[in-house]
Amino acid sequence: MASWIEKAGSILFQEEIKKMTFEILVKVLMSVGPGKELEILRRDFEEFIKGLICLPIKLPGTRLYKSLKAKERLLKVVERIVEERNFLIEKSDGNGSIKDILDLLLRDMDEPNERRHISSNLICGNIIEMMIPGEETVPTA
């Protein structure tokens, strides 16, 4: 809300709520705070969302094409975050507290010393799929 003071004129409340919701969502899912990485995620996610309901024509310049390219970029960023976190978990031998959903997906809750080996692609896909309902429902409501 502090950033609203700097804005001249009207404030689009739904857009501001969307920004806040996205920041909270990414923090809960992957512990990504404000900064360049969050802005990259937001930009690519918004472009990806625009193509969820569009004509199914995959030609350069179409909404679907742009959306699929944005999803590829989004997957690369999330995959890098997953790999970094996985490295930190392996370095600490799986010990430590669970900070977010990504930690939960990377650890096995059944056996204390054994970890499930869920593929990185599946984890990245799940993270992005969890972003969709959280991002789109709250601001619309």
DSSP file (Angstrom, degrees, kcal/mol; ACC not computed):
  #  RESIDUE AA STRUCTURE BP1 BP2  ACC     N-H-->O    O-->H-N    N-H-->O    O-->H-N    TCO  KAPPA ALPHA  PHI   PSI    X-CA   Y-CA   Z-CA
    1    1 A M    >>        0   0    0      0, 0.0     3,-1.4     0, 0.0     4,-0.5   0.000 360.0 360.0 360.0 -26.3    0.0    0.0    0.0
    2    2 A A  H >>  +     0   0    0      1,-0.3     3,-1.0     2,-0.2     4,-0.5   0.838 360.0  60.4 -61.9 -30.8    2.9    2.3    0.6
    3    3 A S  H 3> S+     0   0    0      1,-0.2     4,-0.6     2,-0.2     3,-0.4   0.694  90.1  70.9 -70.2 -16.9    3.6    2.3   -3.2
    4    4 A W  H X4 S+     0   0    0     -3,-1.4     3,-0.7     1,-0.2    -1,-0.2   0.796  87.1  64.3 -69.3 -27.6    0.1    3.7   -3.8
    5    5 A I  H << S+     0   0    0     -3,-1.0    -1,-0.2    -4,-0.5    -2,-0.2   0.876  99.9  52.7 -62.0 -37.6    1.3    7.1   -2.4
    6    6 A E  H 3< S+     0   0    0     -4,-0.5     2,-0.3    -3,-0.4    -1,-0.2   0.697  91.2  93.1 -72.7 -19.6    3.7    7.5   -5.3
    7    7 A K    <<  -     0   0    0     -3,-0.7     2,-0.4    -4,-0.6     4,-0.0  -0.592  67.7-145.5 -81.9 131.8    1.1    6.9   -7.9
    8    8 A A        +     0   0    0     -2,-0.3     2,-0.2     2,-0.1    -2,-0.1  -0.768  63.5   2.0 -93.2 140.4   -0.6    9.9   -9.3
    9    9 A G  S    S-     0   0    0     -2,-0.4     2,-0.1     2,-0.0    -2,-0.1  -0.552 110.9  -3.1  89.3-152.6   -4.3    9.6  -10.2
   10   10 A S        -     0   0    0     -2,-0.2     2,-0.5     1,-0.0    -2,-0.1  -0.382  57.9-138.3 -82.2 156.3   -6.5    6.6   -9.8
   11   11 A I        -     0   0    0     -2,-0.1     2,-1.1    -4,-0.0     3,-0.1  -0.958  12.9-135.2-114.3 126.8   -5.4    3.2   -8.5
   12   12 A L     >  -     0   0    0     -2,-0.5     4,-2.1     1,-0.2     3,-0.2  -0.715  20.3-164.8 -82.9 101.5   -6.8    0.1  -10.2
   13   13 A F  H  > S+     0   0    0     -2,-1.1     4,-2.6     1,-0.2     5,-0.2   0.871  82.7  52.5 -60.3 -42.9   -7.7   -1.9   -7.0
   14   14 A Q  H  > S+     0   0    0      1,-0.2     4,-2.1     2,-0.2    -1,-0.2   0.900 110.7  48.3 -62.7 -40.3   -8.0   -5.3   -8.8
   15   15 A E  H  > S+     0   0    0     -3,-0.2     4,-2.0     2,-0.2    -1,-0.2   0.893 112.1  49.2 -66.2 -39.5   -4.6   -4.9  -10.4
   16   16 A E  H  X S+     0   0    0     -4,-2.1     4,-2.3     2,-0.2    -2,-0.2   0.895 111.4  48.8 -67.4 -39.8   -3.0   -3.9   -7.0
   17   17 A I  H  X S+     0   0    0     -4,-2.6     4,-2.9     1,-0.2    -1,-0.2   0.884 108.6  55.0 -65.0 -38.0   -4.7   -6.9   -5.3
   18   18 A K  H  X S+     0   0    0     -4,-2.1     4,-2.3    -5,-0.2    -2,-0.2   0.907 108.5  48.1 -61.0 -42.8   -3.4   -9.1   -8.0
   19   19 A K  H  X S+     0   0    0     -4,-2.0     4,-2.2     2,-0.2    -2,-0.2   0.929 113.7  46.4 -63.4 -46.2    0.2   -8.0   -7.4
   20   20 A M  H  X S+     0   0    0     -4,-2.3     4,-2.3     1,-0.2     5,-0.2   0.921 112.4  50.4 -63.1 -43.7   -0.1   -8.5   -3.7
   21   21 A T  H  X S+     0   0    0     -4,-2.9     4,-2.8     1,-0.2    -1,-0.2   0.905 109.8  50.6 -61.4 -42.2   -1.7  -11.9   -4.1
   22   22 A F  H  X S+     0   0    0     -4,-2.3     4,-2.7     2,-0.2     5,-0.3   0.919 109.4  50.6 -63.8 -43.2    1.1  -13.0   -6.5
   23   23 A E  H  X S+     0   0    0     -4,-2.2     4,-1.8     1,-0.2    -1,-0.2   0.922 114.2  44.2 -60.6 -44.4    3.8  -11.9   -4.0
   24   24 A I  H  X S+     0   0    0     -4,-2.3     4,-2.5     2,-0.2    -2,-0.2   0.919 113.3  51.6 -66.0 -43.5    2.2  -13.8   -1.2
   25   25 A L  H  X S+     0   0    0     -4,-2.8     4,-2.5     1,-0.2    -2,-0.2   0.922 111.4  45.3 -60.3 -47.7    1.6  -16.8   -3.4
   26   26 A V  H  X S+     0   0    0     -4,-2.7     4,-2.6     1,-0.2     6,-1.1   0.846 112.2  53.2 -67.9 -33.5    5.2  -17.0   -4.6
   27   27 A K  H  X S+     0   0    0     -4,-1.8     4,-1.5    -5,-0.3    -2,-0.2   0.919 112.9  43.4 -65.4 -43.6    6.5  -16.5   -1.1
   28   28 A V  H  < S+     0   0    0     -4,-2.5    73,-1.9     2,-0.2    74,-0.2   0.879 120.5  41.3 -69.7 -38.6    4.3  -19.4    0.2
   29   29 A L  H  < S-     0   0    0     -4,-2.5    73,-2.2    71,-0.2    74,-0.2   0.921 140.3  -1.0 -76.7 -44.9    5.1  -21.7   -2.7
   30   30 A M  H  < S-     0   0    0     -4,-2.6    -3,-0.2    -5,-0.2    -2,-0.2   0.312  88.7-114.3-134.2   8.0    8.9  -21.1   -3.2
   31   31 A S     <  +     0   0    0     -4,-1.5     2,-0.6    -5,-0.5    -4,-0.3   0.860  58.1 158.1  55.9  38.9   10.0  -18.4   -0.6
   32   32 A V        -     0   0    0     -6,-1.1    -1,-0.2    -9,-0.1    -2,-0.1  -0.853  21.8-164.2 -94.7 121.4   10.8  -15.9   -3.3
   33   33 A G        -     0   0    0     -2,-0.6     5,-0.4     1,-0.2     4,-0.1  -0.295  36.9 -53.9 -95.5-177.6   10.7  -12.4   -2.0
   34   34 A P  S    S+     0   0    0      0, 0.0     2,-0.3     0, 0.0    -1,-0.2  -0.214  89.1  78.0 -56.9 144.6   10.6   -9.0   -3.7
   35   35 A G  S  > S-     0   0    0      1,-0.1     4,-1.9    -3,-0.1     5,-0.2  -0.941  94.2 -43.0 148.2-168.0   13.2   -8.4   -6.3
   36   36 A K  H  > S+     0   0    0     -2,-0.3     4,-2.3     1,-0.2     5,-0.2   0.885 128.1  53.9 -62.4 -42.1   14.2   -9.1   -9.9
   37   37 A E  H  > S+     0   0    0      1,-0.2     4,-2.4     2,-0.2    -1,-0.2   0.899 108.3  49.8 -62.3 -41.2   13.3  -12.8   -9.7
   38   38 A L  H  > S+     0   0    0     -5,-0.4     4,-2.7     1,-0.2    -1,-0.2   0.902 110.2  50.4 -64.0 -41.2    9.8  -12.0   -8.5
   39   39 A E  H  X S+     0   0    0     -4,-1.9     4,-2.6     2,-0.2    -2,-0.2   0.886 110.4  49.5 -65.5 -38.8    9.3   -9.5  -11.3
   40   40 A I  H  X S+     0   0    0     -4,-2.3     4,-2.4     2,-0.2     5,-0.3   0.935 112.7  47.6 -63.9 -45.8   10.4  -12.0  -13.9
   41   41 A L  H  X S+     0   0    0     -4,-2.4     4,-2.5     1,-0.2    -2,-0.2   0.923 113.0  48.7 -60.3 -44.8    8.1  -14.6  -12.5
   42   42 A R  H  X S+     0   0    0     -4,-2.7     4,-2.7     2,-0.2     5,-0.2   0.935 111.8  48.2 -62.4 -47.4    5.2  -12.1  -12.5
   43   43 A R  H  X S+     0   0    0     -4,-2.6     4,-1.9     1,-0.2    -2,-0.2   0.937 116.5  42.0 -60.3 -48.9    5.8  -10.9  -16.0
   44   44 A D  H  X S+     0   0    0     -4,-2.4     4,-2.3     1,-0.2    -1,-0.2   0.873 114.2  51.9 -68.7 -36.1    6.0  -14.5  -17.5
   45   45 A F  H  X S+     0   0    0     -4,-2.5     4,-2.7    -5,-0.3    -2,-0.2   0.916 108.6  50.4 -66.5 -42.4    3.1  -15.7  -15.4
   46   46 A E  H  X S+     0   0    0     -4,-2.7     4,-1.7     1,-0.2    -1,-0.2   0.903 112.2  47.4 -62.4 -40.3    0.8  -12.9  -16.5
   47   47 A E  H  X S+     0   0    0     -4,-1.9     4,-0.7    -5,-0.2    -1,-0.2   0.894 112.3  50.3 -66.8 -39.3    1.7  -13.6  -20.1
   48   48 A F  H >< S+     0   0    0     -4,-2.3     3,-1.1     1,-0.2     4,-0.2   0.922 108.3  52.4 -62.9 -45.1    1.1  -17.4  -19.6
   49   49 A I  H >< S+     0   0    0     -4,-2.7     3,-1.7     1,-0.3     4,-0.5   0.860  99.6  63.3 -61.2 -38.0   -2.3  -16.7  -17.9
   50   50 A K  H 3< S+     0   0    0     -4,-1.7     3,-0.3     1,-0.3    -1,-0.3   0.788 103.1  50.3 -58.8 -27.2   -3.5  -14.6  -20.9
   51   51 A G  T << S+     0   0    0     -3,-1.1     3,-0.4    -4,-0.7    -1,-0.3   0.424  82.0  90.5 -94.4   1.9   -3.2  -17.7  -23.1
   52   52 A L  S <  S+     0   0    0     -3,-1.7     2,-0.6     1,-0.3    -1,-0.2   0.880  98.5  32.3 -65.9 -35.6   -5.2  -20.1  -21.0
   53   53 A I  S    S+     0   0    0     -4,-0.5    -1,-0.3    -3,-0.3     2,-0.3  -0.866  96.2 105.4-122.8  96.9   -8.4  -19.2  -22.8
   54   54 A C  S    S-     0   0    0     -2,-0.6    -3,-0.1    -3,-0.4    -4,-0.0  -0.937  77.9 -63.1-156.3 174.7   -7.7  -18.3  -26.4
   55   55 A L        -     0   0    0     -2,-0.3     2,-2.5     1,-0.1     9,-0.4  -0.499  52.0-120.5 -66.4 134.7   -8.0  -19.6  -29.9
   56   56 A P        +     0   0    0      0, 0.0     2,-0.6     0, 0.0    -1,-0.1  -0.326  68.1 130.0 -79.8  62.8   -5.9  -22.7  -30.2
   57   57 A I        -     0   0    0     -2,-2.5     2,-1.1     2,-0.1     8,-0.5  -0.958  41.6-163.2-118.4 114.7   -3.7  -21.4  -33.0
   58   58 A K        +     0   0    0     -2,-0.6     5,-0.0     6,-0.2     3,-0.0  -0.644  39.6 129.2-102.6  77.8    0.0  -21.8  -32.4
   59   59 A L  S >  S-     0   0    0     -2,-1.1     3,-2.5     1,-0.0     6,-0.4  -0.953  70.4 -84.9-123.4 146.4    1.6  -19.4  -34.8
   60   60 A P  T 3  S+     0   0    0      0, 0.0     3,-0.1     0, 0.0     4,-0.0  -0.241 116.9  24.4 -51.9 132.7    4.2  -16.8  -33.9
   61   61 A G  T 3  S+     0   0    0      1,-0.4     2,-0.1     2,-0.1    -3,-0.0   0.166  94.5 118.7  97.0 -17.7    2.5  -13.7  -32.7
   62   62 A T  S <> S-     0   0    0     -3,-2.5     4,-2.3     1,-0.1    -1,-0.4  -0.387  76.6-113.0 -79.6 161.9   -0.7  -15.3  -31.5
   63   63 A R  H  > S+     0   0    0      1,-0.2     4,-2.4     2,-0.2     5,-0.2   0.902 117.1  51.0 -59.7 -43.5   -1.8  -15.3  -27.9
   64   64 A L  H  > S+     0   0    0     -7,-0.4     4,-2.6    -9,-0.4    -1,-0.2   0.917 109.6  49.8 -62.6 -44.1   -1.3  -19.1  -27.5
   65   65 A Y  H  > S+     0   0    0     -8,-0.5     4,-2.1    -6,-0.4    -2,-0.2   0.929 112.8  46.3 -61.1 -47.0    2.2  -18.9  -28.9
   66   66 A K  H  X S+     0   0    0     -4,-2.3     4,-2.2     1,-0.2    -1,-0.2   0.891 112.7  51.5 -62.9 -39.6    3.2  -16.1  -26.6
   67   67 A S  H  X S+     0   0    0     -4,-2.4     4,-2.3    -5,-0.2    -2,-0.2   0.911 109.5  48.5 -64.7 -43.7    1.6  -17.9  -23.7
   68   68 A L  H  X S+     0   0    0     -4,-2.6     4,-2.0     2,-0.2    -1,-0.2   0.880 111.5  50.0 -66.1 -37.7    3.5  -21.1  -24.4
   69   69 A K  H  X S+     0   0    0     -4,-2.1     4,-2.1     2,-0.2    -1,-0.2   0.900 110.5  50.4 -65.4 -40.5    6.8  -19.2  -24.7
   70   70 A A  H  X S+     0   0    0     -4,-2.2     4,-2.6     1,-0.2    -2,-0.2   0.888 108.5  52.5 -64.4 -38.7    6.1  -17.5  -21.4
   71   71 A K  H  X S+     0   0    0     -4,-2.3     4,-2.9     2,-0.2    -1,-0.2   0.895 107.0  52.7 -64.7 -39.1    5.4  -20.9  -19.8
   72   72 A E  H  X S+     0   0    0     -4,-2.0     4,-1.9     2,-0.2    -2,-0.2   0.927 112.0  45.1 -60.1 -45.0    8.7  -22.2  -21.0
   73   73 A R  H  X S+     0   0    0     -4,-2.1     4,-2.0     2,-0.2    -2,-0.2   0.904 113.1  51.2 -65.0 -40.7   10.5  -19.2  -19.4
   74   74 A L  H  X S+     0   0    0     -4,-2.6     4,-2.6     1,-0.2     5,-0.2   0.914 108.4  51.2 -61.9 -44.4    8.5  -19.6  -16.3
   75   75 A L  H  X S+     0   0    0     -4,-2.9     4,-2.8     1,-0.2    -1,-0.2   0.876 107.8  53.4 -61.1 -38.5    9.4  -23.3  -16.1
   76   76 A K  H  X S+     0   0    0     -4,-1.9     4,-2.0     2,-0.2    -1,-0.2   0.911 110.7  45.8 -64.5 -42.3   13.1  -22.5  -16.4
   77   77 A V  H  X S+     0   0    0     -4,-2.0     4,-2.1     2,-0.2    -2,-0.2   0.940 115.9  45.3 -65.5 -47.1   13.0  -20.0  -13.5
   78   78 A V  H  X S+     0   0    0     -4,-2.6     4,-2.6     1,-0.2    -2,-0.2   0.896 111.6  53.5 -64.1 -39.7   11.0  -22.4  -11.3
   79   79 A E  H  X S+     0   0    0     -4,-2.8     4,-2.6    -5,-0.2    -1,-0.2   0.894 107.8  50.3 -62.1 -39.9   13.3  -25.3  -12.3
   80   80 A R  H  X S+     0   0    0     -4,-2.0     4,-2.4     2,-0.2    -1,-0.2   0.909 111.1  48.6 -64.3 -41.6   16.4  -23.3  -11.3
   81   81 A I  H  X S+     0   0    0     -4,-2.1     4,-2.5     2,-0.2    -2,-0.2   0.910 111.8  50.0 -63.6 -42.2   14.8  -22.5   -7.9
   82   82 A V  H  X S+     0   0    0     -4,-2.6     4,-2.8     2,-0.2    -2,-0.2   0.919 111.0  48.7 -62.5 -45.1   14.0  -26.2   -7.5
   83   83 A E  H  X S+     0   0    0     -4,-2.6     4,-2.2     2,-0.2    -2,-0.2   0.910 112.0  48.8 -63.3 -42.4   17.5  -27.2   -8.3
   84   84 A E  H  X S+     0   0    0     -4,-2.4     4,-2.1     2,-0.2    -2,-0.2   0.932 114.5  45.2 -61.6 -45.6   19.0  -24.7   -5.9
   85   85 A R  H  X S+     0   0    0     -4,-2.5     4,-2.4     1,-0.2    -2,-0.2   0.898 111.1  52.6 -66.6 -40.1   16.7  -25.8   -3.1
   86   86 A N  H  X S+     0   0    0     -4,-2.8     4,-2.6     1,-0.2    -1,-0.2   0.900 108.6  51.5 -61.7 -41.0   17.3  -29.4   -3.8
   87   87 A F  H  X S+     0   0    0     -4,-2.2     4,-2.3     1,-0.2    -1,-0.2   0.914 110.3  48.6 -61.4 -43.7   21.0  -28.8   -3.5
   88   88 A L  H  X S+     0   0    0     -4,-2.1     4,-1.6     2,-0.2    -2,-0.2   0.884 111.6  49.5 -65.0 -38.2   20.6  -27.1   -0.2
   89   89 A I  H  <>S+     0   0    0     -4,-2.4     5,-3.1     2,-0.2     6,-0.3   0.923 112.4  47.0 -66.9 -43.7   18.4  -29.9    1.1
   90   90 A E  H ><5S+     0   0    0     -4,-2.6     3,-1.2     1,-0.2    -2,-0.2   0.883 109.8  54.4 -64.1 -37.5   21.0  -32.5    0.0
   91   91 A K  H 3<5S+     0   0    0     -4,-2.3    -1,-0.2     1,-0.3    -2,-0.2   0.850 112.2  43.3 -64.2 -34.9   23.8  -30.4    1.6
   92   92 A S  T ><5S-     0   0    0     -4,-1.6     3,-1.7    -5,-0.2    -1,-0.3   0.277 115.0-116.9 -94.5  11.3   21.9  -30.4    4.9
   93   93 A D  T < 5 -     0   0    0     -3,-1.2    -3,-0.2     1,-0.3    -2,-0.1   0.788  66.8 -62.9  58.9  30.3   21.1  -34.1    4.6
   94   94 A G  T 3 <S+     0   0    0     -5,-3.1    -1,-0.3     1,-0.3     2,-0.2   0.514 104.8 130.6  76.9   3.7   17.3  -33.4    4.5
   95   95 A N    <   +     0   0    0     -3,-1.7    -1,-0.3    -6,-0.3     2,-0.2  -0.533  32.8  69.5 -86.6 157.8   17.4  -31.9    8.0
   96   96 A G  S    S-     0   0    0     -2,-0.2     2,-0.1    -3,-0.1    -7,-0.0  -0.447  82.8 -59.0 119.6 166.2   15.8  -28.6    8.7
   97   97 A S        -     0   0    0     -2,-0.2     2,-0.6     1,-0.1    -2,-0.0  -0.404  48.1-111.7 -82.3 158.4   12.4  -27.0    8.9
   98   98 A I        +     0   0    0      1,-0.2    -1,-0.1    -2,-0.1     3,-0.1  -0.807  34.9 175.9 -90.6 119.5   10.0  -26.9    6.0
   99   99 A K        -     0   0    0     -2,-0.6     2,-0.3     1,-0.1    -1,-0.2   0.740  58.8  -5.5 -96.1 -27.8    9.6  -23.2    5.0
  100  100 A D  S  > S-     0   0    0    -71,-0.1     4,-1.6   -70,-0.1   -71,-0.2  -0.875  81.8 -79.3-156.1-178.3    7.3  -23.5    2.0
  101  101 A I  H  > S+     0   0    0    -73,-1.9     4,-2.5    -2,-0.3     5,-0.2   0.860 122.3  58.8 -62.7 -37.7    5.4  -25.9   -0.4
  102  102 A L  H  > S+     0   0    0    -73,-2.2     4,-1.9     1,-0.2    -1,-0.2   0.914 104.4  50.2 -60.7 -43.6    8.6  -26.5   -2.4
  103  103 A D  H  > S+     0   0    0      1,-0.2     4,-1.1     2,-0.2    -1,-0.2   0.911 110.4  51.5 -57.9 -41.8   10.3  -27.8    0.7
  104  104 A L  H  < S+     0   0    0     -4,-1.6     3,-0.4     1,-0.2    -2,-0.2   0.900 110.1  47.7 -63.6 -41.6    7.3  -30.1    1.2
  105  105 A L  H  < S+     0   0    0     -4,-2.5    13,-0.3     1,-0.2    -1,-0.2   0.810 112.3  50.3 -69.5 -29.0    7.4  -31.4   -2.3
  106  106 A L  H  < S+     0   0    0     -4,-1.9     2,-0.3    -5,-0.2    -1,-0.2   0.632 106.0  64.2 -85.4 -13.6   11.2  -32.1   -2.1
  107  107 A R  S  < S-     0   0    0     -4,-1.1     2,-0.6    -3,-0.4     8,-0.1  -0.771  77.5-125.7-112.8 156.1   11.1  -34.0    1.2
  108  108 A D        -     0   0    0     -2,-0.3     6,-0.1     6,-0.3    -3,-0.1  -0.879  16.5-169.7 -98.4 124.7    9.5  -37.3    2.2
  109  109 A M  S    S+     0   0    0     -2,-0.6    -1,-0.1     1,-0.1     6,-0.1   0.599  77.6  62.5 -90.0 -11.6    7.3  -36.9    5.2
  110  110 A D  S    S+     0   0    0      1,-0.2    -1,-0.1     4,-0.1     5,-0.1   0.939 107.7  32.6 -80.7 -48.7    6.8  -40.7    5.8
  111  111 A E  S >  S-     0   0    0      3,-0.3     3,-0.8     1,-0.1    -1,-0.2  -0.941  71.7-145.0-113.6 126.3   10.4  -41.8    6.6
  112  112 A P  T 3  S+     0   0    0      0, 0.0    -1,-0.1     0, 0.0    -4,-0.1   0.812  97.9  33.6 -61.9 -32.4   12.7  -39.4    8.4
  113  113 A N  T 3  S+     0   0    0      2,-0.0     2,-0.4   -18,-0.0   -18,-0.0   0.372 106.5  76.7-107.8   4.9   15.9  -40.4    6.5
  114  114 A E    <   -     0   0    0     -3,-0.8     2,-0.4    -6,-0.1    -3,-0.3  -0.941  61.0-157.6-118.8 138.6   14.5  -41.3    3.1
  115  115 A R        -     0   0    0     -2,-0.4     2,-0.2    -8,-0.1    -8,-0.1  -0.902  18.2-123.7-113.6 141.5   13.5  -38.8    0.4
  116  116 A R        -     0   0    0     -2,-0.4     2,-0.7     1,-0.1    -8,-0.0  -0.513  18.9-136.6 -73.2 149.4   11.1  -39.4   -2.4
  117  117 A H        +     0   0    0     -2,-0.2     2,-0.3   -10,-0.0   -11,-0.1  -0.683  30.6 173.6-111.1  78.8   12.6  -38.7   -5.8
  118  118 A I        -     0   0    0     -2,-0.7     5,-0.0   -13,-0.3    -2,-0.0  -0.666  41.5-101.7 -80.7 138.1    9.8  -36.8   -7.5
  119  119 A S     >  -     0   0    0     -2,-0.3     4,-2.1     1,-0.1     5,-0.2  -0.254  19.9-125.6 -63.4 148.4   11.0  -35.6  -10.9
  120  120 A S  H  > S+     0   0    0      1,-0.2     4,-2.7     2,-0.2     5,-0.2   0.867 110.7  55.9 -60.1 -38.8   12.0  -32.0  -11.2
  121  121 A N  H  > S+     0   0    0      1,-0.2     4,-2.5     2,-0.2    -1,-0.2   0.893 106.9  49.2 -62.9 -40.2    9.6  -31.5  -14.1
  122  122 A L  H  > S+     0   0    0      2,-0.2     4,-2.4     1,-0.2    -1,-0.2   0.909 112.0  48.1 -66.3 -42.2    6.7  -32.8  -12.0
  123  123 A I  H  X S+     0   0    0     -4,-2.1     4,-2.5     2,-0.2    -2,-0.2   0.936 112.8  48.1 -63.5 -46.4    7.5  -30.5   -9.1
  124  124 A C  H  X S+     0   0    0     -4,-2.7     4,-2.2     1,-0.2     5,-0.2   0.918 112.4  49.3 -60.9 -44.1    7.9  -27.4  -11.4
  125  125 A G  H  X S+     0   0    0     -4,-2.5     4,-2.5    -5,-0.2    -1,-0.2   0.901 110.8  50.0 -61.6 -41.7    4.6  -28.3  -13.1
  126  126 A N  H  X S+     0   0    0     -4,-2.4     4,-2.2     2,-0.2    -2,-0.2   0.905 108.9  51.9 -63.9 -41.9    2.9  -28.6   -9.7
  127  127 A I  H  X S+     0   0    0     -4,-2.5     4,-1.1     1,-0.2    -2,-0.2   0.940 112.8  44.6 -60.6 -47.2    4.2  -25.3   -8.5
  128  128 A I  H  X S+     0   0    0     -4,-2.2     4,-1.2     1,-0.2     3,-0.4   0.899 111.8  52.7 -65.9 -39.8    2.9  -23.5  -11.6
  129  129 A E  H  < S+     0   0    0     -4,-2.5    -1,-0.2     1,-0.2    -2,-0.2   0.852 107.5  52.4 -64.2 -33.6   -0.4  -25.3  -11.4
  130  130 A M  H  X S+     0   0    0     -4,-2.2     4,-0.9     1,-0.2    -1,-0.2   0.753 103.9  58.8 -72.8 -23.0   -0.8  -24.2   -7.8
  131  131 A M  H  X S+     0   0    0     -4,-1.1     4,-2.3    -3,-0.4     5,-0.3   0.838  94.5  66.5 -72.7 -32.1   -0.2  -20.6   -8.9
  132  132 A I  H  X S+     0   0    0     -4,-1.2     4,-2.1     1,-0.2     5,-0.2   0.946 104.3  37.1 -61.5 -56.1   -3.1  -20.5  -11.3
  133  133 A P  H  > S+     0   0    0      0, 0.0     4,-1.8     0, 0.0     5,-0.4   0.894 118.4  50.8 -67.6 -35.2   -6.1  -20.7   -8.9
  134  134 A G  H  X S+     0   0    0     -4,-0.9     4,-0.7     1,-0.2    -2,-0.2   0.883 114.2  43.8 -66.6 -38.1   -4.5  -18.6   -6.2
  135  135 A E  H  < S+     0   0    0     -4,-2.3    -1,-0.2     1,-0.2    -3,-0.2   0.879 119.7  38.3 -75.4 -39.1   -3.6  -15.8   -8.6
  136  136 A E  H  X S+     0   0    0     -4,-2.1     4,-0.7    -5,-0.3    -2,-0.2   0.756 112.5  50.7 -90.5 -24.8   -6.8  -15.6  -10.5
  137  137 A T  H  X S+     0   0    0     -4,-1.8     4,-2.4    -5,-0.2    -3,-0.1   0.925 103.4  51.9 -85.2 -44.0   -9.5  -16.2   -7.9
  138  138 A V  H  < S+     0   0    0     -4,-0.7    -2,-0.1    -5,-0.4    -1,-0.1   0.949 112.2  43.1 -62.7 -52.9   -8.7  -13.7   -5.1
  139  139 A P  H  4 S+     0   0    0      0, 0.0    -1,-0.2     0, 0.0    -2,-0.1   0.871 114.7  51.7 -62.6 -34.3   -8.4  -10.5   -7.2
  140  140 A T  H  <        0   0    0     -4,-0.7    -2,-0.2     1,-0.3    -3,-0.1   0.908 360.0 360.0 -67.8 -41.0  -11.5  -11.4   -9.2
  141  141 A A     <        0   0    0     -4,-2.4    -1,-0.3    -5,-0.1    -3,-0.1   0.515 360.0 360.0 -63.7 360.0  -13.6  -12.0   -6.1
